[in-house]
Amino acid sequence: MKVFNAIGADMGVPSVYEGSKGDNRYTIDIRHLPQGIYFARILMDGALTSTRRFMVAR
């Protein structure tokens, strides 16, 4: 998984994948990100599977 800011810059956020059959989860560390809108792009076997938007508000 990669996290990008609103202008498309890769934020280099570490992520942890926790998966089992039918239940897949990613945990990301956003403590160092400033407030703003971000996009999480999930890749599986090198192919794009999903892009999700999220907001960091403090």
N, C-alpha and C positions, 0 to 999 in steps of 0.2 A: 504494500500500500504506500502511496505517496501523497503528501499533503502540499497543496499549492495555495498561494494567496490570491486575491482578486485579480491581480495583473498577470498571473500565471507563473510566478517564480516558485521553484521547488523550495519548501521550507526545511527539508531535511529532518523531519520529525520522526523519532523512533516509534515503531509500532510492534505489537506482539499479537500473533495469530493464535487463537484458541478455537479449535474446531473438532467437531464430532459429527457423525451422520445426522444431517438435518438441522444442525445448530452450529453456525459459524460466527465467530466474534473477533473483532479487532479491537485492541486497546491502544490508544495513542496518548503520548505525553505532551500536553499542551501548555505546561507551566511556563515555558519560555516564550510563548507566542504573545504578541501584543493584541489588544482588542481589534476585532475586525471580522471579515467574512472570509472563509476558507473552503477549499474543496478537497475532499478525500477521494482519490482515484484508486480503485481496487483492480489489480491485475491478477489473473489466474492463468498459469501456463503461458505467460507473455501476452495474453489477449485481454483487452479491456472488458471487464464484466459489469462495472458499476461506477458511477460518480455521485457522490453525496455532498451537499452543501451544509456547512455548520457555521455557527457564529461563536466567537469568544467574547464574552462580556465580563468585566470585572467590577 
